[in-house]
Amino acid sequence: MSVYSKKKVLILVKTYPALSKKYDELVCTAGLTDEGEWIRLYPIPFRLIDYDKQYHKYQWVEMSVAKNDSDYRPESHKVDIDSIVPGDTISATPKGWEERNRIILDKGPKIYESLEDLIEQSQNNNTSLGILKPFKVIDFVATPTEREWDQAKINLILSKRQQLSFFQNLENDLRIIRKVPYKFQYVFQDPSGRQYQLMVEDWEIGVLYWKMIDKHKDETIAKEKVRIKYFNDFVETPKRELYFFMGTTLEHHKSASPFVIIGVYSTPKRPVETTMSLFDDLPEE
């Protein structure tokens, strides 16, 4: 029997919703507890829970969680949805960025510079979440993928919803979410020069794409607008610093390359502390 306990979590990751025959429409949420430890909250049918329980990135949330017995990854927990209480949000003001960086970069979990080191850690103890600071980001690309969700999943989900009176009065934005027909991927190198191309599964990238589609009615323009945000603004702007929140899926956790980018952390670059001269602490003659 699952044992639930109260946790306070700073939400760092909300992935773009995926369809599940078993759980309906799901969002993988991850964050740091107030003790600085990674936690994955899954499954959560985020768009279907009460509005007053829907949380945002960089918001503290209190909830009752229990280890997910069907998921051997140590960070994975299930949530008592009724217990969710969203709290304070750390804003994107200068002071807010200082607080975010203090929690995530200074007092948070280890920051990896090599993806291979993170994969090795995963193989040793099933670590499935981590922070990676890419050594060199080379490109940001959009690769075409399936344009529609699997129809069998859609039919099953709609059938289940029709049996519940709750869904009879759903607003339009709670219909089956649109599928993004591209994989948006970063191309980057580690310190040894090894190159990777990994998909970004952050909810915000999907929202931005569809917002640009609705505005411009043109996929080429929409893709370029996403690239401007995620490459020009996040990578090429000298005053910003980029980190990847990395995660595995249960299905591919044991594979040779299990990680994808589940969130992007682009923070204003912090000033470099002046290195003290070797002679600064010598007494004056």
TALIN-V620888 format. One record per run of one state. SS is the DSSP state (a for helix, b for strand, c for the rest). FROM is the first residue (numbers start at 1). TO is the last residue. Records with the same first field share a line. If there is no record, write none. Layout:
BEGIN
SS->FROM-TO / FROM-TO
END
This chain:
BEGIN
c->1-4 / 16-17 / 21-23 / 34-37 / 45-45 / 49-50 / 54-58 / 68-75 / 80-80 / 84-84 / 90-93 / 107-110 / 113-114 / 126-128 / 133-135 / 145-150 / 163-164 / 170-171 / 175-181 / 190-194 / 201-201 / 217-218 / 234-239 / 249-258 / 269-285
b->5-15 / 18-20 / 24-33 / 38-44 / 59-67 / 76-79 / 85-89 / 111-112 / 129-132 / 136-144 / 182-189 / 195-200 / 202-202 / 240-248 / 259-268
a->46-48 / 51-53 / 81-83 / 94-106 / 115-125 / 151-162 / 165-169 / 172-174 / 203-216 / 219-233
END
